[in-house]
Amino acid sequence: MSKRQKIVVATFVLLAGIVFSRAGMGTFLQWRFRVPVFALVTILSTLWALKDEDFSGVEWLTLPILPSMFAIASLLVFPLLPAGFDNIFSLAVSSDTSQLLSAGVRLFFLAVFVVGYYASILSANIFNIAAIRNIQLLRVAHSIGFLVTVVTALLFYLVLFSLHLSGFLNFFLVMLVSGPLIFQAIWSTKLEAKIENRVVTYSLGATIILGEIAWVLSFCPISITIMALFLTAIFYEMVGIVQYYFDERLNRKVAYEFVFVAIAVFLIAIFSAQWGA
């Protein structure tokens, strides 16, 4: 079986896992057990799809992180999709229309999952090849990988904030999900055969900062969506700056662009907060 065929098989195996987890076919297994089982299947499927003669060393740890975490985040977000719509743009809708729209949203999300997982595992495969020889698609893989990384972080943050946990738990859990994503994103910039100390240092620093911001957000009167978007924007800012720095492309223009995004997101969060509530 070719590498591309294995990637397609892994993608649709995980797609089936997400569908079955919510279609009643997995009712024999409680939700808290389905998630770790799905996570194990995801990791094994991803490793199987990526493994070839060039797959070795630190790549066993770094390359499966993004595809696996994107799949797990998608599974966790899937139950949060709306079960129905009472109205659209202030217009009431019938129950049939509501169910049809809900089904459409779920189908669209599953299509996004297929594209996202397939793209992330293809990017990981390009990183696998680029680690030993030059390849023209590396710049594209970096862009796609970073996009999927940011989306994955957003999905995890939406799930975590929807649980309405304490500030301490948000601090710990945000660090738990952000750390691997940050680590693989920074490592993929240079694709070193050995993990450099600076990769670990910058990853740990960014992870702690995100955890602290999540702890502060837990006490702010803003919506779940705004909290998740704000934290995702900080994730994007920090990881993006570190990647530019590692790639020796960080300059004043790039820094100003990141600062502008940070200010815009901060103002949105401030003005959307219900301070008097």
VENDA-V327144 format. One record per backbone hydrogen bond with DSSP energy under -1.0 kcal/mol. CO is the residue of the C=O (numbers start at 0). NH is the residue of the N-H. Records with the same first field share a line. If there is no record, write none. Layout:
CO->NH + NH
//
This chain:
1->5
2->6
3->7
4->8
5->9
6->10
7->11
8->12
9->13
10->14
11->15
12->16
13->17
14->18
15->19
16->20
18->21
23->26
25->28
29->32 + 33
30->34
32->36
33->37
34->38
35->39
36->40
37->41
38->42
39->43
40->44
41->45
42->46
43->47
44->48
45->49
46->50
51->54
55->58
56->59
57->60 + 61
58->62
63->67
64->68
65->69
66->70
67->71
68->72
69->73
70->74
71->75
72->76
73->77
76->79
77->80
85->92
87->90
90->87
93->97
94->98
95->99
96->100
97->101
98->102
99->103
100->104
101->105
102->106
103->107
104->108
105->109
106->110
107->111
108->112
109->113
110->114
111->115
112->116
113->117
114->118
115->119
116->120
117->121
118->122
119->123
120->124
121->125
122->126
123->127
124->128
125->129
126->130
128->131 + 132
134->137
136->140
137->141
138->142
139->143
140->144
141->145
142->146
143->147
144->148
145->149
146->150
147->151
148->152
149->153
150->154
151->155
152->156
153->157
154->158
155->159
156->160
157->161
159->162
160->163
165->169
166->170
167->171
168->172
169->173
170->174
171->175
172->176
173->177
174->178
177->181
178->182
179->183
180->184
181->185
182->186
183->187
185->188
186->189 + 190
195->199
196->200
197->201
198->202
199->203
200->204
201->205
202->206
203->207
204->208
205->209
206->210
207->211
208->212
209->213
210->214
211->215
212->216
213->217
215->218
216->219
219->221
220->273
222->226
223->227
224->228
225->229
226->230
227->231
228->232
229->233
230->234
231->235
232->236
233->237
234->238
235->239
236->240
237->241
238->242
239->243
240->244
241->245
242->246
243->248
244->247
250->254
251->255
252->256
253->257
254->258
255->259
256->260
257->261
258->262
259->263
260->264
261->265
262->266
263->267
264->268
265->269
266->270
267->271
272->274
273->276
//
